[in-house]
């Protein structure tokens, strides 16, 4: 668990990874690292506006076969979301609430890194992420507005989405599609903040394995 200082507001941000993965044969994608929360654009004045955020991520294949990983407009690549939560005291009671979320990031070019587990690599940039192998995206990658797509066209149970998911026939504001959080939500005394990355991909979703605790 890492602690970072956040853009001059002196708020401690704690990154929390969900302790679950999947067991058995087949592909399985899991989060193994969250780093480097950073601001990317804002709307409104500091203190009363909304800031765009992103953080770096590493995801790895905990399964026994490669995870399909070909870039858009293919529908065989993982989608990643970014969420931010706050735990604080409200009227004497603990409250845990979501204060922001991003659109889905269309991942590309799996790097076959050996940073999370023993790796049996495919070629760099795929067409799969090999068993045990990881791929990382920087905060800047995850903030790329041209590669962020609407969540509403994604089936979270099957991992299916249309090949037109990443169409951008509109104008972006400085924070469009990014993890958007109001300044007021980041300045609550005594609050603790949690960042989350969630991954959805078709071949993992359709492999039908039950969840089990991941190694710590």
Secondary structure by P-SEA (a helix, b strand, c coil): cbbbbcccccbbbbbbbcccccccccbbbbbccccbbbbcccccccccbbbbbcccbbbbbcccccccccccccccbbbbbbbbbbbbbcccbbbbbbccccccccccccccccccccccccccccccccccbbbbbccccccccccccccccccccccccccccccccccccccccccccccccccccbbbbbbbbbbbbccccccccccccccc
